[in-house]
Amino acid sequence: MARKNLKVVRLVEPDLCLECRFAQTADVEMSDGSIQRMVHCRRLDCDNWDYSSAEPANDVRTEDEAA
């Protein structure tokens, strides 16, 4: 998985991601080193993203990669 330009953004309607075929659960390493469980989206043009609070992420590890 490409690791460049990873951003953490707020979801406008988080419930929409639960059924989305592009979404998967992931452990995200934040820029301060903390790890949080979030939704990772493989779609690059989703209308459900709010970029106003975007912040960088260091790494994303999806459930598929953990197996």
C-alpha positions as CSV (number, residue, x, y, z in Angstrom):
1,M,0.0,0.0,0.0
2,A,1.4,3.4,-0.9
3,R,2.2,5.4,2.3
4,K,2.6,8.9,0.9
5,N,0.4,11.8,1.8
6,L,-1.5,10.0,4.5
7,K,-4.1,12.4,6.1
8,V,-6.5,12.0,9.0
9,V,-9.8,13.7,8.1
10,R,-13.1,14.0,9.9
11,L,-16.0,12.0,8.4
12,V,-19.2,13.9,7.7
13,E,-21.4,10.8,8.2
14,P,-19.4,8.0,9.7
15,D,-22.2,5.5,9.4
16,L,-22.0,5.6,5.6
17,C,-18.5,4.1,5.9
18,L,-19.8,1.0,7.7
19,E,-21.3,-0.4,4.5
20,C,-18.8,1.1,2.0
21,R,-16.8,-1.4,-0.1
22,F,-13.8,1.0,0.0
23,A,-13.6,1.2,3.8
24,Q,-11.7,-1.0,6.2
25,T,-10.7,-0.8,9.9
26,A,-7.1,0.2,10.5
27,D,-4.7,1.1,13.2
28,V,-3.3,4.6,12.4
29,E,-0.1,6.0,13.8
30,M,-0.5,9.7,14.3
31,S,2.3,12.3,13.9
32,D,2.8,12.3,17.8
33,G,3.4,8.5,17.8
34,S,0.1,7.5,19.3
35,I,-2.0,4.8,17.6
36,Q,-5.7,5.1,17.0
37,R,-8.3,2.7,15.5
38,M,-10.0,4.4,12.5
39,V,-11.6,3.8,9.1
40,H,-9.2,3.6,6.2
41,C,-10.7,4.5,2.9
42,R,-9.2,3.3,-0.4
43,R,-11.3,5.7,-2.4
44,L,-9.4,8.9,-3.2
45,D,-12.4,11.2,-3.9
46,C,-15.0,10.6,-1.2
47,D,-17.6,13.2,-0.6
48,N,-17.9,12.1,3.0
49,W,-14.6,13.7,4.0
50,D,-14.2,17.0,5.8
51,Y,-10.7,18.3,5.1
52,S,-10.9,21.4,7.4
53,S,-9.3,19.5,10.3
54,A,-6.9,17.3,8.2
55,E,-3.7,16.3,10.0
56,P,-0.8,14.1,8.9
57,A,-0.5,10.4,9.8
58,N,2.7,8.5,9.8
59,D,1.5,5.0,9.1
60,V,-1.7,2.9,8.5
61,R,-2.0,-0.8,9.2
62,T,-5.2,-2.4,8.0
63,E,-6.7,-5.6,9.3
64,D,-5.9,-7.3,5.9
65,E,-2.2,-6.5,6.4
66,A,-2.2,-7.9,9.9
67,A,-3.2,-11.4,8.8
